[in-house]
Amino acid sequence: RVEIARQIEAARALGDLSENGDYHAAKDAQGKMEARVRQLQAMLESAVIVEPGASSDGTVVTGSVVGIRYDGDDDVERYLVGSIEEHRDDVSVISPRSPLGQALLGQAVGARVEYDAPNGRLRVEIVTVD
């Protein structure tokens, strides 16, 4: 914020604001930054803290790291069911509202679930829930 305010002041010092590209660019940057600040504030105000891991009965909940195997594939892929802001380097993140996330929620190891993807209906087996 401080840096953009400095840029606006420097551009103002150049004179006529109606045709001052530097001024308008700095004002645009300021608007985008303020919008992002409001977005982050709203996210923090509505955040709910969820302890990571499986539920007490071993089923997938928001915050779980789930190992799944797609039909016809031997590889196990690991996903954190949560928001992108919770990303970790060792797993990919899927939203609990995504088709795969919705299919996994409430399921336990050994369950086979299906979900609709852009390339058709896919089936996965839950291998691990942490």
N, C-alpha and C positions, 0 to 999 in steps of 0.2 A: 504494500500500500504506500509506504513511504517513497519508494523508488518511483512509482507511477506518479505520485504527487509532484516529485521533483521534475519529472519529464514534462508534466503539464505546465509547471511554472516556467521551465526553460522555453517551451514552445510559445507560451504567452508573451515572453520577453521579445520574441521575434516580430511582434506587431500584429497586423490585421488577422483576426481569428477566422474570418469568413472563408479565407482561402489558404489557411495554414494546415497543411497535411500532417505535420508532426503533432500539432495540437489535437486534431481529430483522431489520429491514431492512438494517442495517449488516452484520450477520453474513452475511446472504444475499449482499450485494454483495461481501463479502470472499471468500466461497466461489466466486463466479463469477469474480472476478479471479484467484484462485489457480489455478482450472481453466484459465483462458486462459494464464497464465504457464507452466503445465506443458505445455500444447499447443504453445506457441511454443518451449519448450526442446526438446521432442521433435522438432519440425520442424527446428530448428537442428542437433541431433545427427545427424539422418539426411540432412541436405542434401548434395547433390552439386553441385559447381560445374561448370556447362556453359558453354562459350564460346558466345555468341550467333552465329547465322548458319547458313548452309547447310553441309552436310558438304563434304569436299574434292571429292566427285564431283557436287556441286550438288543433292543430294537433300534432302528435308525431314527434319530431325532436331529433337529437342527443343531449343528456343532459336531456331529459324528463324522469320523473319517471312515469311508466305506470302500472296501475292496470288491470290485465287481469283475466278472468275466462275461464277455459277450458270447452268445452262441456261435460256435464255429471258430473260436479264437482261444488259444491256451493262455494268452497273456492276462495278467490281473492288473487292472487299472484302479488307482486310488483317487478318491474324490473327497473333498471336504464339503459337506452339505451346509452351506452358509452364504454369506454375502461376499462379494469380491473384495471388500475392504478387509476381510479376514484372511486374505491369501497367505499361503505358506509356500516356501520353495520346494518342498518335497511332495506336494499334492496339487492337483487341479481343483478349482472351486466350481461347484454347481449350485445354482439357486434352489432353495426348497420349493420355489414356485415354478421351476422349469418342469417340463414333462418327465424327465428322468428323476429329478428331485422328488416330485410328487409320487412317482411310482415307488421310490425307495422308502419314503417316510413310513414308519410303523412296521417295517419288515425286519426279519431277523436273518442270521446266517443260514444259508441253505435255500432261502426263498428264491423263486424264479419269478421275475416280473417283466411285464411288457410295457412299452411306451411308444408313442408316436413321435417319430423324428422326421426331419425334412426329406430324408431318403427312404422313408417307409417305417413300418412297425418293427421295432427291435426288441429282442429278449435278452435279459441279463440274469446272471445268478449272483447272489450276494455271497461273497467268500469270507469277508471279515467285516466286523463292525467294531471300531475303537472309539 
